[in-house]
Amino acid sequence: MTKIRDLANSLHANVLFFVSPILLLLAWAWVCSAGIFPEQILVSPAGVYQTAHELWGSGELQSHLHDSLYRLVLGFAIGSLLGLVFGVLMGLFKPIDAFFASTFNALRQVPTIAFIPMLVMIFGVEETFKIVVVAKAAFFPITMATYDAVKGIPRSYFEVSKVYQLSHISLVRHVILPATVPPILTGLRLALGRSWMVLVAAELIAADSGIGQMMEMGRQMFRIDIVLVGVLVTGLIGFLLDRSLRAVETHLGRWQQS
């Protein structure tokens, strides 16, 4: 009986998962068919699908998507690595925390978009600029998540490790990792979503390729259908990235409990 109830609840949740996007799609189609807005302002879902099919067939969409994802992966990897190392150092060593805390907390309040004009002047509009923007967007939230995770480890854990004379490798494996991985993963998930949004915004402002640049070119040519394709692709990629890291969080959550 319990299995049947769980199966029914799962089926109900899966059905509800698709309700809101379907309703949004129907509302979009109705607004277009009613002629509330001219076609130059709001293109129908069928028109957007046709444009997406043409962009995919020509290879243009794949090219822009490849460039954006390349920048995201490289910039996020750099920002994540630096954030993890810096967060651990600040969390474990009080002198480092005291020395960098004020400057770090002041800089992390500044939106990444505000740095774009300065970064364009320094790096130009080439790949380095976009990668640095993504790395900056990822660095601060990951550093904070790592710092809070390390600070949240009970001191008794370290005292017990001293009693058992654990090596540094055993300390990391059996104490620090199980205690910090879940909150760090949450920070990585949030930072990845922020990095993706910042990258698309940067490509809108200064880029020669990428999903953001595709949308900007569509705007300049008054091709709202291309803009909407970019919006939908941006949302879909962001959704898939978030879902992927949520799945990793769930899996490692079970590992932590075991």
N, C-alpha and C positions, 0 to 999 in steps of 0.2 A: 504493500500500500504506500509505503514511504517513497519507493522508487517511482511509482506512478505519479505521486504528487510532485516529486522533484522534476520528473520529465515534463509535467504540465506547466510547472513554473518556468522551466527553461524555454519551452515552446512559447509561452506567453511573453517572456522577455525578448525572445528573438523577433516575434511579430511586432512588438512595440518599438523595437530598434529601427524598423523600416518605416514606421508610420509617419514620423515627422518629415523625413526627406521626400516621401511620396506626396504628402499634403503640400509641401513647399513647391514641388514640381507641378502639381495640379493648379495651385494658385498662380504660379508663374505663367502657365499655359493659358489660363482663363483671362488674366490681365492682358496678355498679348492678343488673344482672340477678340476681346472686348474693345480693343483699340483705345485703351485709356492713355497709352503713351505711343508716340510714333515709333515706327520700326527702327528709325535711326538712333533712338535712345534705348529701347528695350527689344532685343531680338528674341524670338520664340525659342523654346527648347529644341524644336526640330531644326531650326536654323543654326543654332549653336552646335548641335550634333553633326550637321552636315559640314560645318566649318572645321570642327575637330577631325572629322574623317579626312577632309582634304589636307589639313596640316600634317596629319599622320601619314597619309599616302605619299606626300611630297618629301617626308623625312624632316621637315622643319621643326615639328613639335619634339621629335626625339632628340634633335640636335640641341635645342634650347634646354630641354630637360636634362640631358647629359651634362651640359656645362654647369647648370645650377646645382645638380647633385654632386658633381665633382668638387665644386667650391664648398658646398656644405660639409661633405665628408672630411676633406682636408682641413678646413678651418675649424670644424668642431673637434677633430682629433687633437689638433694643436692646443686649442683652448681648454679642452677637457684634461689633457695631460698636465698642462701648466696649473690649472685650477686644482687638480687632485694633489699635486706635489705641494703647492703653496698652502692649500687648506690643511694638509697634514702637518706641515711645518709650523703653521700658526697655532694649530690645536695642541701640538705636543710641547712646543717651546715658548715659554712666556716672554722672553726677551724679543723674539721675532714678532710675536703678537703685539706687544707693546709698541714696538718700533713702527710697524706697518699699519696698525689698526686705523688710525685717524685718516691717513691718506687713502687707504683702501675703501673705507666707508664713505668718504667724500666722493671718490671717483665712481663708485658703483651707483650713486644716485643720479649720475648724468646719463640721459638716454643715449644709446648707441648711435641713433640717427644724428645726434648733435655733433658727433665726431666726424661725420662723413665729409663735410667741406674741408676740414683740416687734413683728413686722410687722403682725399683726392689731390690736394696740393702736394702732399709728400710722396705718394705712390703713383699718382696719375689714375687712370681708369682701367689699368691692366688687371691681370688676375690677382696680383699681390694685394691690391686694395680690397677686393671682395673677400679674400681669405682672411685678411686682418680684421675686417668688420665682423665676420662670423666668429673668429677666435675671441674677439673682445666680448661679443654677445654671450658666448658660452662660458668664458672665464669666470666672471663674477658670480653667477648663481651656483656654479659647480664648486667654486672656492668656499662659498658660504655653506653649502650643503655638507661639504667635507669637514669644514671647521666645526660646525654644530654637531656632526656625527662623532667626531673624535672627542670633542668636549663632553659629549653625552655618555661616554663610556664610564661606568662606575669605577672609582679608584680601587675598589676591592678586587676588581678583575686583575689589575696590575700587581696588587699585593699578593694574590694567590699565585700569579705567574712567577713572582720572585721566590715564593716558598718552594715551588716545584722546579725552580731554576730552568725555566724554559729558555731556549735559544731565541735569538731575534726572529728567525724564520718561523719557529713554532708559535711565538707570540703573535706574529702577524697572521698566521694561518688559523690559529685556534681562538684568538681573543679579538684582535682588531677587525679582521675581515667579517666574522659573523655579526659583530656589533654594529659595523658601519655600512655594510653593503646595501641594505634596504633603503636607508635615508639618502645615501649617495645616489642610488639608482633613481630615486624620486627627483633629486636635483638634476641628474642627467636628462631625465625625460622632460622636465620643464625647460631646461636650457636648450634642448634640441628644438623644441617648438618655437622658442624665442629666436633661436639662431636662424631657423627657416624663414620666419616672418621678416627678420631684419635683412636677410640676404635678398629676398624678393623686393623689399623696399629700396635697398641699395641699387639693385639692378634697374629699378624704375628711374632712379635719379642719374646714375652714371654707369653704363655698361654697353657693350657691343653685342652681347648675346645673353641668353638666359630667359627664364620664364618672365621675369619682371620686364626685361627689355622687349620681349615679344608683345607684352601688354602695352607698353609705351608706344611702340611702333603702330599697334592697332589704334591707339588713341589718336596719334598724329594723322593717320589715314582715315579717321572717322569710321573705323571698322569695329563697332561695338561687339560684334560676334567674336572677333579674335580676343578682345579684352575679356569677355565672359568665359571663353575657353581657358584663358590664363587663370582667371579667378577660380574656376572649378578644379583645374589641375592643382593649383596651389592648395586649395582646401583638401583635396583628396590625398595629396602627398603628406600634408601635415597630419591628417587623420591616421594614415597608415603608419607614420613614424611614431605617433603617440601610442597607438594600439600595440605596436611591436614591443616597445619598451615596457608597456603595462604587462604584456605576457611574460617578459623576462623578470619583471618585479614579482609576479605571482609565482613563477618557478623558483626563484631564489628565496622567496618567502618560505616556501615549503622546506627548502634546503636549510634555512636558518633554524626552523623549528626542529628539524631532525638533528 
